[in-house]
Amino acid sequence: MQRISFPLPTVERLTYYLRTLEALLLAGRENVSSEELARLNGLTAAQVRKDLAYFGSFGQKGKGYPVSVLAENLKELLGLSREWFLCLVGLGNLGRALVRFKGFAERGLRFVAIFDKDPKKIGTEFYGINILDIADLPEIAQKQKIEIAVLTVPESEAKSVYEVIKCSVIKGVLNFTTASLTSTEKIFVKNVSIVQELESLTFYLSRNIVGGR
């Protein structure tokens, strides 16, 4: 896996820009300035220009950015010009909500398997997707060409499940557990702690801090 040559927060901001551009497209807009793109995302124009400059030159002097062209370029950069096969590991309340979320499919992210260790769940279906034994994950991931695992198991099980994932062809893990998992040379891990996000929010609120991203 190649080294990252740009800040990870930049990538996260690209997703904000893409959603903004798609909204502008629906409104019939053809061009947008860095100033407006910044204002709509709670940023500065300098930050927008810096973020986009990591990946090339997209703007036209005096005209700003062509909305449709920039949107397509950002989709390509974010890997959204193809379909990705996902698996869910751990079918609890959060896992069920994620599988039902239509936003994934709209971005070409498709759940094709669910893994769990509960014998009562294994062999059944949820939302039309087979629920399988976690022990079979490496074999099934190979057969179904699964590249991303969404992890929603209890914290106490996260690291042992991650060891199983390491033995598979899976390249990325979106970790919703409170256990911090580390990327390897073959697997990129994105730790998403809802509790941490709320704690950072309460930090800002307790100090009456307002602002954008």
C-alpha positions as CSV (number, residue, x, y, z in Angstrom):
1,M,0.0,0.0,0.0
2,Q,1.5,3.3,-1.1
3,R,2.3,6.1,1.4
4,I,-0.1,9.0,1.7
5,S,1.4,12.2,0.3
6,F,-1.4,14.6,1.5
7,P,-3.2,15.2,4.8
8,L,-6.1,12.8,5.5
9,P,-8.4,15.7,6.5
10,T,-8.0,16.9,2.9
11,V,-9.6,13.7,1.7
12,E,-12.5,14.1,4.2
13,R,-13.1,17.6,2.9
14,L,-13.2,16.3,-0.7
15,T,-16.4,14.4,0.3
16,Y,-17.9,17.6,1.6
17,Y,-17.1,19.4,-1.7
18,L,-18.6,16.6,-3.7
19,R,-21.9,16.7,-1.9
20,T,-22.0,20.5,-2.3
21,L,-21.2,20.2,-6.0
22,E,-24.0,17.7,-6.5
23,A,-26.5,20.0,-4.7
24,L,-25.3,22.8,-7.0
25,L,-25.8,20.6,-10.1
26,L,-29.4,19.9,-9.0
27,A,-29.9,23.6,-8.8
28,G,-28.7,24.0,-12.4
29,R,-25.4,25.7,-11.6
30,E,-22.6,25.5,-14.1
31,N,-19.7,27.2,-12.3
32,V,-18.7,27.8,-8.7
33,S,-15.9,29.9,-7.2
34,S,-13.6,28.8,-4.5
35,E,-15.1,31.5,-2.3
36,E,-18.6,30.1,-2.6
37,L,-17.5,26.5,-2.2
38,A,-15.6,27.6,0.9
39,R,-18.6,29.5,2.3
40,L,-21.0,26.6,1.8
41,N,-18.6,24.3,3.7
42,G,-17.6,26.6,6.5
43,L,-14.0,26.9,5.2
44,T,-11.8,29.6,3.7
45,A,-11.2,29.9,-0.1
46,A,-7.5,29.4,0.5
47,Q,-8.2,26.0,2.2
48,V,-10.4,24.9,-0.8
49,R,-7.8,25.9,-3.3
50,K,-5.0,24.2,-1.3
51,D,-7.0,21.0,-0.9
52,L,-7.8,20.8,-4.7
53,A,-4.2,21.7,-5.6
54,Y,-3.0,18.4,-4.2
55,F,-4.7,16.6,-7.0
56,G,-4.3,18.9,-10.0
57,S,-5.6,22.1,-11.5
58,F,-9.4,22.2,-11.8
59,G,-10.3,25.9,-12.0
60,Q,-10.5,28.4,-14.7
61,K,-9.3,31.9,-14.0
62,G,-12.2,34.3,-13.7
63,K,-14.8,31.6,-14.0
64,G,-14.1,29.4,-11.0
65,Y,-14.7,25.6,-11.2
66,P,-17.0,23.9,-13.7
67,V,-19.4,22.2,-11.3
68,S,-20.0,19.0,-13.4
69,V,-16.4,18.5,-14.3
70,L,-15.1,19.0,-10.8
71,A,-17.8,16.7,-9.4
72,E,-16.7,13.9,-11.8
73,N,-13.0,14.5,-10.9
74,L,-13.8,14.2,-7.2
75,K,-15.7,11.0,-7.7
76,E,-12.7,9.6,-9.6
77,L,-10.4,10.7,-6.8
78,L,-12.6,9.2,-4.1
79,G,-12.8,5.9,-6.0
80,L,-16.5,6.3,-6.6
81,S,-16.4,5.6,-10.3
82,R,-16.6,1.9,-9.7
83,E,-18.6,-0.5,-7.4
84,W,-17.2,-1.7,-4.1
85,F,-18.3,-4.9,-2.4
86,L,-18.6,-4.6,1.4
87,C,-19.3,-7.0,4.3
88,L,-20.7,-6.2,7.7
89,V,-19.1,-8.0,10.6
90,G,-21.4,-8.0,13.7
91,L,-25.1,-7.7,13.2
92,G,-26.3,-5.7,16.1
93,N,-28.4,-2.6,16.2
94,L,-25.8,-0.4,14.5
95,G,-25.0,-3.0,11.9
96,R,-28.7,-3.3,11.0
97,A,-28.9,0.5,10.6
98,L,-25.8,0.6,8.4
99,V,-27.1,-2.2,6.1
100,R,-30.4,-0.4,5.7
101,F,-28.7,2.9,4.9
102,K,-29.4,3.7,1.2
103,G,-26.6,6.2,1.0
104,F,-24.0,3.4,0.6
105,A,-25.7,1.9,-2.5
106,E,-26.1,5.4,-4.0
107,R,-22.3,5.7,-3.9
108,G,-21.6,2.3,-5.4
109,L,-20.9,0.7,-2.0
110,R,-22.8,-2.6,-1.8
111,F,-23.1,-5.0,1.2
112,V,-22.9,-8.6,-0.2
113,A,-22.3,-10.5,3.0
114,I,-22.9,-10.3,6.8
115,F,-20.8,-12.1,9.3
116,D,-21.7,-12.9,12.9
117,K,-20.8,-15.6,15.5
118,D,-24.3,-16.0,16.9
119,P,-25.6,-19.5,15.8
120,K,-29.1,-18.2,15.8
121,K,-28.3,-15.7,13.1
122,I,-25.9,-17.8,11.0
123,G,-27.7,-19.3,8.1
124,T,-30.5,-16.7,8.0
125,E,-30.8,-13.5,6.0
126,F,-31.1,-9.8,6.8
127,Y,-32.3,-7.4,4.2
128,G,-31.8,-10.1,1.6
129,I,-28.2,-10.7,2.6
130,N,-26.9,-14.0,3.9
131,I,-25.6,-14.1,7.5
132,L,-22.5,-16.2,7.7
133,D,-20.0,-17.5,10.3
134,I,-17.1,-15.1,11.0
135,A,-14.8,-18.1,10.7
136,D,-15.7,-18.4,7.0
137,L,-14.8,-14.7,6.3
138,P,-11.5,-15.3,4.5
139,E,-13.0,-17.8,2.1
140,I,-16.2,-15.9,1.4
141,A,-14.3,-12.6,0.9
142,Q,-12.2,-14.3,-1.7
143,K,-15.2,-15.8,-3.5
144,Q,-17.3,-12.6,-3.5
145,K,-14.4,-10.2,-4.1
146,I,-15.1,-8.3,-0.9
147,E,-12.6,-5.4,-0.4
148,I,-14.1,-3.5,2.6
149,A,-15.3,-4.8,6.0
150,V,-17.5,-2.7,8.2
151,L,-16.8,-3.7,11.8
152,T,-19.6,-3.3,14.4
153,V,-18.7,-6.1,16.9
154,P,-18.4,-5.5,20.6
155,E,-15.1,-3.9,21.6
156,S,-13.9,-7.0,23.4
157,E,-14.1,-8.9,20.1
158,A,-12.7,-6.3,17.7
159,K,-9.1,-7.3,17.8
160,S,-9.7,-11.0,17.4
161,V,-12.1,-10.4,14.5
162,Y,-9.5,-8.1,13.0
163,E,-7.0,-11.0,13.0
164,V,-9.4,-13.0,10.9
165,I,-9.8,-10.1,8.5
166,K,-6.0,-9.9,8.2
167,C,-6.1,-13.4,6.8
168,S,-8.4,-12.4,4.0
169,V,-8.2,-10.4,0.7
170,I,-10.0,-7.4,2.4
171,K,-8.1,-4.1,1.8
172,G,-10.0,-1.7,4.1
173,V,-11.8,-1.7,7.4
174,L,-14.3,0.8,8.6
175,N,-14.1,0.3,12.4
176,F,-17.1,1.5,14.4
177,T,-16.0,-0.2,17.6
178,T,-14.3,1.7,20.4
179,A,-11.2,-0.4,20.0
180,S,-8.5,1.3,18.1
181,L,-7.2,-0.8,15.2
182,T,-4.0,-0.1,13.3
183,S,-3.5,-0.2,9.6
184,T,-1.0,-2.7,8.1
185,E,0.9,-2.8,4.8
186,K,-2.1,-4.5,3.2
187,I,-5.1,-3.1,5.1
188,F,-6.1,0.5,5.6
189,V,-8.2,1.0,8.8
190,K,-10.5,4.0,9.4
191,N,-11.5,4.2,13.1
192,V,-14.9,5.8,13.5
193,S,-15.7,6.4,17.2
194,I,-19.2,7.9,17.6
195,V,-18.4,8.5,21.3
196,Q,-15.2,10.4,20.5
197,E,-17.1,12.6,18.0
198,L,-19.7,13.4,20.6
199,E,-17.0,14.1,23.2
200,S,-15.3,16.6,20.8
201,L,-18.7,18.2,20.2
202,T,-19.4,18.6,23.9
203,F,-15.9,20.2,24.2
204,Y,-16.8,22.9,21.7
205,L,-20.3,23.4,23.0
206,S,-19.1,23.8,26.6
207,R,-16.8,26.6,25.5
208,N,-19.4,28.3,23.2
209,I,-17.2,27.7,20.2
210,V,-18.8,27.9,16.8
211,G,-17.3,27.4,13.4
212,G,-17.1,25.1,10.4
213,R,-14.9,22.2,9.5
